[in-house]
Amino acid sequence: MRLLLTTSQGIEDLAKAEVENLLSGLGVPFRVEEKPLGVEGRILAEVGEALYTDEKGRKRELSVSTYLNERSRLLHRVIVEIASERFEGIGEEEPDLALRRIEEFVSELPVERYVKVSEPFAVRSFRKGEHKITSLDISKTVGKAIFERLERFGKPKVNLDHPAVIFRAELVGEVFFLGIDTTGDSSLHKRPWRVYDHPAHLKASIANALIELAKPDGGPFIDPFCGSGTIPIELALRGYDGRIVGLEKYRKHLIGAKMNALSAGVLERIEFILGDATKLSEYVERVDFAVSNLPYGLKIGRKSMIPGLYSAFFQELSKVLEKRGVFITTEKRAIEKAMTENGFEIKHHRLIGHGGLMVHTYVIE
């Protein structure tokens, strides 16, 4: 089985490591590849047949896709790949020609192996890059090709609102993927516990990536700009047994964070504090780890405030941080100046796709 796994751009290596760790527990052969065909935000997993023993001692096939959907913290979608192809030059082609190439490719695929003719299906599409065709064009073209293929075997049904089977068609640059989306219409990063939305909340998948980069080992942990609580909640859900603190300046967001933590069942595991991160040492004497999505863009009123805010925060952080910090922001110059002026060493830097932007992520000690 070939699984196309989606995640945020820039954390493919962390997602690959997570998938390898999960699959290693199944005792089956597997291979995991980052950025198949050069496509960012994608991972390809080739997995052998997995079995489990039921309560009556019988061997049954385990659904690897369900297994990953239920256990992954870094993935967005788990797609059973039907086929993939590189269409050279498709970005420059006129719409009719580009769509004809996709239709001819899909029409030759054995989609009947993946859906019963009696099952209503829908096509969801995703397009990224420079093309003269739209995602809607792709959906219609792929849907038509699948419908006509299934007509050879009966009377296929289309249900765009409540399909039993979702085909996912993706065109990223020149690479086209078609598969069965086992995750459904709601991405895995949209956690069911979220009942309060901060206007610029962090995706749970990225929150977990930041935690992975921090490598917390049980010592006290703080998110000094915790917003709606995504990072501390995800850490608590991982079973972290050290002290977890969420500091937030605005009461409205702190109440929302508590609501989210209650919904997630981890309210008692997190110490939420109403306070200003630029006075951090007033609230905690020491922490081993600090991880946060720093204010920028929507999260702050005037960009002119950012350098001063960052400088004051990292000055306070230098008084309490014992081991490692991980921070994400668009403000590269301001954060690097604030970190280095306050004695921190940048151990790692990467760009991560978040909210339509590539944001800078730093690991410091």
C-alpha angles and dihedrals in degrees: 000000000000117000124194107207123193128206140150118302110258099030098072092116092053092046090048090053091049092050091048090051092050095046093047088067091062096064094227131120114264143162125203123197129189120224099000111214086004095293113148121222091031135103127188120212123188108196133181123226112294122207135191134188116244127214090274093053095254122141113240134177115260117219103234091192091056090045091056094042090055099043111031120102097181105044127090101192139010111209126182101224118230097176144330132202140176112232105200113218096002091135092065097041124105113257097253094053095043093050092045090056091052093046093050091049095049094043090064095052120102094239089155087078090065104043135036113233088236092057116092112234140190135192121229116190138197126193129186128173137034111322138144090224129073134225088254090054089053093048093052094045095047092043091053092049093049093046093051091047092051091048087074088068104038141300109325121207129218121203114171095183104043109016122173090210126033118203111201118207117188129184110188111173104310096338122099123195129186123187149132111276105221093178097066130218095315115073117232091241088068097085119208091226093066107106096148123052122206108210089244104025121165121247110254090233091058091045088057091047090055090049089051090052091049093052094204111202104194100290124124112296131195138187101199095190097036099162107177092356102255097144099045092042093052090047091051091048088056088063096252108177100195127091112289120198128186114194119192131172098206119069093209092059093042090055088048091051090052090049090052092047090050090050089050092049095240104098092116091053096059128067106214116198129188104222152113118271090212086067094044096142090062090066105036130027095202141351130186096210135029121185125173149154098233122220114271136135109355092010094065132043104220123025089211088071094060102082092050092044093050093046092052093045097050090046088058092042090056088063096056112022114102105174126002143352131195121195136175127203144136091231102091100165096045096048096044091050092048094047098047095043089056096051102261122142118218106230099174139007131188141157119242127191110240131157094350092308135096103235128196118247122195134190111200137180 
